[in-house]
Amino acid sequence: MNRTSWPSNIENMNTTDAPARLPDPHVQPALNLWPTTGRLLGLSRQSTYDAAARGDIPTIRIGRRILVPTAALARLLCIDDDPAA
């Protein structure tokens, strides 16, 4: 996968970094299931696909691509959109 297609806030992320921020759903409405969403959640590749198959991670399938709506992921993780709150 081409790393330049990844959101810039997780491009150099590893497991010891501070929690990554989800991109703004208006700017990036969907994320790739793997590696982007899986790495945000700290899951292995297989665990990510298993969670999506169970319905634990909301997904949209477009052709062969599996995408995760950014807004749905934020709701799932109970992330507030308003940073001032």
C-alpha positions in Angstrom: 0.0 0.0 0.0 1.2 3.5 -0.8 1.9 5.3 2.5 1.1 8.7 1.0 -2.6 7.7 0.9 -2.7 7.3 4.7 -3.9 10.2 6.8 -1.0 12.3 7.9 -1.8 12.0 11.6 -1.1 8.3 11.7 1.6 8.0 9.0 4.4 7.6 11.5 2.4 6.2 14.4 3.6 3.2 16.5 2.1 1.6 19.5 4.0 3.9 22.0 2.7 7.2 20.4 0.0 9.2 22.0 -3.5 8.2 20.8 -4.0 9.2 17.2 -6.8 11.5 16.3 -9.4 10.6 13.8 -9.5 12.8 10.8 -12.4 15.2 10.3 -15.3 13.3 8.7 -15.9 16.2 6.4 -12.3 16.1 5.1 -11.9 12.3 5.1 -15.3 10.6 5.2 -14.0 7.0 5.2 -10.8 5.2 6.2 -9.3 1.9 4.9 -10.2 -1.0 7.2 -6.6 -2.2 7.1 -4.1 -0.7 8.0 -5.5 2.6 8.9 -8.5 1.7 11.1 -6.8 -1.4 12.5 -3.7 0.6 13.6 -5.9 3.3 15.1 -7.5 0.7 17.2 -4.3 -1.2 18.0 -5.4 -4.4 16.3 -3.6 -6.9 14.2 -4.6 -7.4 10.6 -6.6 -10.6 11.4 -8.3 -9.1 14.4 -9.3 -6.1 12.4 -10.9 -8.2 9.7 -12.5 -10.5 12.3 -14.0 -7.6 14.1 -15.4 -6.2 10.8 -16.9 -9.6 9.9 -18.6 -9.7 13.3 -20.0 -6.2 12.8 -17.9 -4.8 15.7 -16.4 -2.3 13.3 -18.9 -0.5 10.9 -17.9 -1.0 7.3 -18.9 -0.1 3.8 -17.9 -2.3 0.9 -17.2 -0.7 -2.4 -16.1 -3.3 -4.9 -13.3 -5.2 -3.2 -12.5 -2.3 -0.9 -13.7 -2.3 2.7 -14.0 1.2 4.2 -14.9 2.4 7.6 -17.0 5.6 7.8 -15.0 8.1 10.0 -18.1 9.5 11.7 -19.4 6.0 12.5 -16.0 5.1 14.0 -16.0 8.2 16.1 -19.5 7.4 17.4 -18.4 3.8 18.1 -15.4 5.1 20.2 -17.6 7.8 21.9 -15.3 10.6 20.6 -16.8 14.0 21.0 -16.6 16.2 17.9 -16.4 19.4 20.0 -12.8 19.8 21.4 -14.0 22.6 23.7 -16.3 20.3 25.6 
